[in-house]
Amino acid sequence: MTSLEAKSVSVEFGGTEIITDIDVRLEAGEIVGLIGPNGAGKSTLLRTLCHLLTPVRGQVFLNETDIKSYPKKNVAQKIGYLSQGHTMHWPLEAEQLVTLGRLPHLSPFERISAADYEAIEQAMRKTDVLEFRTRTADTLSGGERARVMLARVLASKAQILLADEPVASLDPYHQLQVMELLKDMAGEGKLVVCVLHDLPLAARFCDRLVLLEGGRIVALGQTNDVLDPMHLQTAYHVEGIYGERDSERYVLPWRRLKRQETSDTMANRS
């Protein structure tokens, strides 16, 4: 069964520990959101899970095997990674960028096959970027470019997708489209893990959430449990509004709390 697992994972940059003693198991068929305030360690954890960063302590397991034992090409075949920022170094056409997603499956100098072209076409259709196929990346808006980069990852056909803020630069229509797409992928038996700052989207689409603060997991579990009022107050220092629409629960961050208000709430709970 497709799975990713971090066991007692800690990562340092320049002698400073960014994430500490992370234990989390992620399995096929679910979409898991990594949430938390800025600097909590979400992107660092995501990059560690796909072996772009090496822990100073602990291990990451891909399908029950230490990820370090896999050749890099095999990891790229199994895990698709969408970084935040979407930096472009060359003015490639959109279709050429998406084609790069097939590279882990090709030998050096191997030509693109009909199956590869079908994967590319399907990925571009799902992300609504077919109309951009001949436009160079430097002529696309930030949101258009983000969707093209997502199509590149989808073209890899990897069983695991790790996405760092996949909806950050998108308009509401395409935010919903992308989250529906990720949810469908999980429903098809893939594992989807994404960093999200949009709590309403996290509440609606994620099966489980991992709440990070200060490089540590402070809550892990079902979405409704993690997004309870206390966690919003202690991790984000905000008060939320909760409700339900079409049998789906939602939460809206509504009011900033002063640090003293958060401390008072914690004291009252003790």
Secondary structure in CASP SS format (residue, H / E / C, confidence):
PFRMAT SS
TARGET T0000
AUTHOR 0000-0000-0000
METHOD secondary structure of the structure
MODEL  1
M C 1.00
T C 1.00
S E 1.00
L E 1.00
E E 1.00
A E 1.00
K E 1.00
S E 1.00
V E 1.00
S E 1.00
V E 1.00
E E 1.00
F E 1.00
G C 1.00
G C 1.00
T E 1.00
E E 1.00
I E 1.00
I E 1.00
T E 1.00
D E 1.00
I E 1.00
D E 1.00
V E 1.00
R E 1.00
L E 1.00
E E 1.00
A C 1.00
G C 1.00
E C 1.00
I E 1.00
V E 1.00
G E 1.00
L E 1.00
I E 1.00
G C 1.00
P C 1.00
N C 1.00
G C 1.00
A C 1.00
G C 1.00
K H 1.00
S H 1.00
T H 1.00
L H 1.00
L H 1.00
R H 1.00
T H 1.00
L H 1.00
C C 1.00
H C 1.00
L C 1.00
L C 1.00
T C 1.00
P C 1.00
V C 1.00
R E 1.00
G E 1.00
Q E 1.00
V E 1.00
F E 1.00
L E 1.00
N C 1.00
E C 1.00
T E 1.00
D E 1.00
I H 1.00
K H 1.00
S H 1.00
Y C 1.00
P C 1.00
K H 1.00
K H 1.00
N H 1.00
V H 1.00
A H 1.00
Q H 1.00
K H 1.00
I E 1.00
G E 1.00
Y E 1.00
L E 1.00
S C 1.00
Q C 1.00
G C 1.00
H C 1.00
T C 1.00
M C 1.00
H C 1.00
W C 1.00
P C 1.00
L C 1.00
E E 1.00
A H 1.00
E H 1.00
Q H 1.00
L H 1.00
V H 1.00
T H 1.00
L H 1.00
G H 1.00
R H 1.00
L H 1.00
P H 1.00
H H 1.00
L C 1.00
S C 1.00
P C 1.00
F C 1.00
E C 1.00
R C 1.00
I C 1.00
S C 1.00
A H 1.00
A H 1.00
D H 1.00
Y H 1.00
E H 1.00
A H 1.00
I H 1.00
E H 1.00
Q H 1.00
A H 1.00
M H 1.00
R H 1.00
K H 1.00
T C 1.00
D C 1.00
V C 1.00
L H 1.00
E H 1.00
F H 1.00
R C 1.00
T C 1.00
R C 1.00
T E 1.00
A H 1.00
D H 1.00
T H 1.00
L C 1.00
S C 1.00
G H 1.00
G H 1.00
E H 1.00
R H 1.00
A H 1.00
R H 1.00
V H 1.00
M H 1.00
L H 1.00
A H 1.00
R H 1.00
V H 1.00
L H 1.00
A H 1.00
S C 1.00
K C 1.00
A C 1.00
Q C 1.00
I E 1.00
L E 1.00
L E 1.00
A E 1.00
D E 1.00
E C 1.00
P C 1.00
V C 1.00
A C 1.00
S C 1.00
L C 1.00
D C 1.00
P H 1.00
Y H 1.00
H H 1.00
Q H 1.00
L H 1.00
Q H 1.00
V H 1.00
M H 1.00
E H 1.00
L H 1.00
L H 1.00
K H 1.00
D H 1.00
M H 1.00
A H 1.00
G H 1.00
E C 1.00
G C 1.00
K C 1.00
L E 1.00
V E 1.00
V E 1.00
C E 1.00
V E 1.00
L C 1.00
H C 1.00
D C 1.00
L H 1.00
P H 1.00
L H 1.00
A H 1.00
A H 1.00
R H 1.00
F H 1.00
C C 1.00
D C 1.00
R E 1.00
L E 1.00
V E 1.00
L E 1.00
L E 1.00
E E 1.00
G C 1.00
G C 1.00
R E 1.00
I E 1.00
V E 1.00
A E 1.00
L E 1.00
G E 1.00
Q E 1.00
T H 1.00
N H 1.00
D H 1.00
V H 1.00
L C 1.00
D C 1.00
P H 1.00
M H 1.00
H H 1.00
L H 1.00
Q H 1.00
T H 1.00
A H 1.00
Y H 1.00
H C 1.00
V E 1.00
E E 1.00
G E 1.00
I E 1.00
Y E 1.00
G E 1.00
E E 1.00
R E 1.00
D C 1.00
S C 1.00
E E 1.00
R E 1.00
Y E 1.00
V E 1.00
L E 1.00
P E 1.00
W E 1.00
R E 1.00
R E 1.00
L C 1.00
K C 1.00
R H 1.00
Q H 1.00
E H 1.00
T H 1.00
S H 1.00
D H 1.00
T H 1.00
M H 1.00
A H 1.00
N H 1.00
R H 1.00
S C 1.00
END
